[in-house]
Each structure stands twice: as C-alpha cells, then as structure tokens.
Amino acid sequence: MRNPPRRTSSRTALLLLAGFMFVNVADKSVLGLTADPIMEEFDLTATGFGALASAFYLLFSVSALLVGMLGDRFPARTLLAALGLVWAAAQLPVLIPAAGYAVLLGTRVVLGAGEGPGFPLANHTAFSWYPEGRRALPAAAITVGGALGAVVGGPLVIAVDGLFGWRAAFGALGVMGLGWVLVWLRYGGTGPYAPSPAAAKPVEASGGPVPRRRVLLTGTWLGGTFTTFTAMWALAVGLAWMPLFLEEDTGLTDAQIGATVGLPSVLTVVLGPLLGIAAQRLLGRGASTRIAYGAVGGAVGLAAGLCMFGMTRTGGVPLLLLLMAVAFCGNAQVPLVNAAIADGCPARLRGAALGLSYAVAALASVLGPFTTGRIIDAAASRPDGFRHAFDVAAGLLAAGAVVSVLTIRPGRDAARTRRAGAASLPRLEARPEGRP
C-alpha cells in the first residue's frame, strides 16, 4: 500500500514514527535497566550477562541490510508493522515465569533482528512525506523520538520493575509495541514522495536505470556512513562504560549516576530539532547541501570529539558532566547524514541506501565496547585505560567531522547519478526487443 489513508497527514505519520523509535530504544534499554534482578534470578556472572547483552547485536546489522533491500520492493507501512510485531513477539514470552535464561537469550537475538532495520526504515518512511531539502527536521524528529525512549522510557521501565518485577517491564514494552502496531495500521502510511513498489528499476526523471553500486560509491554515502560509524562508536562506548567510569572517577552514587547518564539524550532532544531547523533555513537561503548537511553535522561531531578528549582531563564534577553531555550527543548529527543520503539518491534506492549505511555503521555498536574493554585491560591503571579508550572515540569523532565536511555533497552526487542514468538510455534503447 503506497498511498496513506485520507486521514493521515505528514505530522501524524511523523509523530507515529517518532513513537516507533521511542519503543525501539526503550526495548533496547530494558535489559540494562533490569540487570540486577536478572543476574540474581539466573545466578549470572558478568560474563554470562555480557553474553546476554551481546546477543542483541548478533543479527542486528544483517537484518538492517536485508530489510533495507526489501524497502525498495515492499511498502514501508507493511514492513514497519511487521517489525513492531517482531518486537512484541520477542518481549511478551518473558512474562512466562518458566521462561529461563535460554528463552531470554533467544528473545534478545530475535529483538535485535527486529530492531536492526528500525531506524533506517523509519527515516525512509518519514522522507516519503517531505521533498528534497526539507528532510533534515523530520530526520531530527525520528532521532528525538529515540532519545525520549531513553529519557522517559528508562524511568518508566524502572518504575514497572520496582512495582511488579523485571518480567513485567519486558511485558509492558511488548504490549506497548502491539499498541503502536494497531495505531500505525489505522493512521500510518507513506507519503506522496514514496517510490512506487511496482517500478522494476530505479529510474531518474531525466535518465535511465541507476545501478545501486553507483549510489553506494558516492562521497555522500561513503562519508556519511563513516561519520555515522564514529557517532555510533561513541554512543555504544558511553552506554556500556560511562556508568562505571563515573562511579570510579567521580564517586557519585548509583542514583546520581542513573540520573546523569541520561544527560546526552536530553541534550539530543534539544539539539536534534535545532540542527534540523538550521539546515533547512540554510537551504532556504540558498546555501549548498554541503554546508547545510556536511558542515553543520561536522561541527557537531568536532565539538563532541573535543569534549570527549577533555572529559578525562578535567577536575570538577560539574564540568565533567557538561563535557560528557556534549561528548555523547554526537549522534545528533546522524539525522543530517540520513537526509543527505536520501537527497543524494533516487527515491527507489532510498530504502536500500539508508539500510546499508546503517548496517555498516552499526558494526561500531559491537566493536566499540569490546575494543574499549581491551584498552582498559591493557592499560597500566583503570583511569589510564578509560582515558586512552575515550581518546580513541574522540579521535574517531574528529575524523568523522572532517570526512563529513569533505565528502557529504548530496547535490553534486544526485546530479552525477542523474547523468549516469541518462548515459545508460542509449545502450538500453539499442538492445533488440526481447533481449535482456
């Protein structure tokens, strides 16, 4: 189904997609937020719980890649509903008291497979409601929805866990996922800029078929993917190691740490829309997409990298927390990257381009925490290990900022793609009828 129901508007669809990401991030967070009772019930060591946490990413990138490819062939409305059902199916079995460690492990694998494609597919669907040059703010809204899943969803999970137990927290998120699917099927849909599923090949308006590899070799796709990789590396390292760093370096209590680790998400909620508005205003005033997307996003990455570098070299706790908030909000630039990738490729390749980019960048979620652990273990002391590990993340963020400025040029890449499509027309027309 390409066309949405008449009652659907761009604002309604965008609000539902932000809600989709709210559930997505809350689902990811529930395991860490209920770690203590889970480890106690199943008598888990840190290694056993680590295996449980890592299971989420086992099929994460693979599913993002596969569903990204399907996004060019099937209606995004149907795919999003299917993902929501997978999330619910992965969470609800945990309610069964007899469900043991093996069941929990299996459901985390299934959940990761269902959530891997969520972010790129949500962006792909949101972009179907907005034309080129007006996608930065919708992309920011999707990211803000995810950030609210951490800021608001986290305390809700903790409250349910405290009142009814950790299994109820998983079950509540499963019910929430089912509720989202029902609302989405009634009011959701794709917009007027969605590609037609019936089209056999991606064709530009002024040319012929565009090979997928041509889009994946553009500077915008390659540079944007690397930039997202660096942001996801920093985010994954923060989620896995920042609580322990704060505990050892600042002496904050568990309750204080629980409140402070959400600061980057709070900043992202504020910064994301501001960046989207800034990018669209720049484009409206005639600025190039290189400036609106590449330079603005690069500035965020550079600021995050500098704050990450200074975070382990400051004295006072208040300044450390301020630097931490900026250091781990580098993912606020990701909406601009997604908007640039979408603007730089044909509509029929948008889902695949976004899905492939996210699948590659998401490898940082596995590599970052693991590499950080190795660096800490190899250091002379734990403070030295944290400093070296965060310096690596800072260097990656700075490199991503430079690459963003130098390579993200969706206007140029879109023009080259159109020329490539036009150049293929004579060859296609010259083939005898009936020949492949």
Number of C-alpha atoms within 10 A of each C-alpha: 13 20 15 19 15 8 9 16 17 20 12 15 21 24 17 23 30 28 21 27 24 24 26 27 21 25 29 18 17 21 21 14 19 19 14 13 14 19 15 10 10 12 12 16 11 10 9 14 21 11 12 21 19 17 21 24 22 16 19 24 24 20 20 30 25 16 26 28 19 16 30 25 20 17 20 27 21 18 18 25 20 13 24 27 19 21 27 25 20 26 25 20 18 22 17 12 8 9 12 12 19 10 14 19 18 14 23 26 21 22 27 28 26 27 27 28 28 26 23 28 27 25 28 27 26 29 30 23 21 18 13 15 21 20 26 30 23 28 30 30 24 27 29 27 24 27 28 23 26 27 22 15 21 20 16 17 25 16 14 17 20 13 10 10 17 24 21 20 27 26 21 19 23 26 16 17 27 19 14 21 23 14 12 22 15 13 17 27 31 26 21 15 17 24 24 18 16 10 11 11 16 22 19 20 11 10 18 21 21 24 15 17 9 14 24 19 12 23 21 32 29 18 26 31 28 23 32 28 27 28 32 27 28 28 23 20 24 23 17 18 15 20 17 15 18 20 14 12 15 15 12 15 11 13 8 12 18 15 12 19 21 18 19 27 24 19 17 25 22 15 19 27 22 15 23 28 18 16 27 20 15 18 18 13 8 10 13 18 25 22 18 27 34 30 23 22 30 28 18 23 34 22 20 29 32 18 21 27 22 19 24 20 11 12 11 9 15 10 13 19 18 15 23 24 24 24 31 32 28 31 29 33 31 26 28 31 30 30 27 28 31 28 24 28 30 23 22 23 25 32 30 27 31 29 31 25 28 28 24 17 21 25 16 22 24 18 13 23 21 15 15 21 16 12 20 18 13 12 15 10 11 16 15 15 19 23 22 18 21 26 19 21 28 29 17 22 33 23 18 26 31 19 21 32 21 16 19 32 27 26 19 16 24 21 13 17 23 20 16 18 20 19 15 14 14 11 10 12 9 8 10 8 7 5 5 6
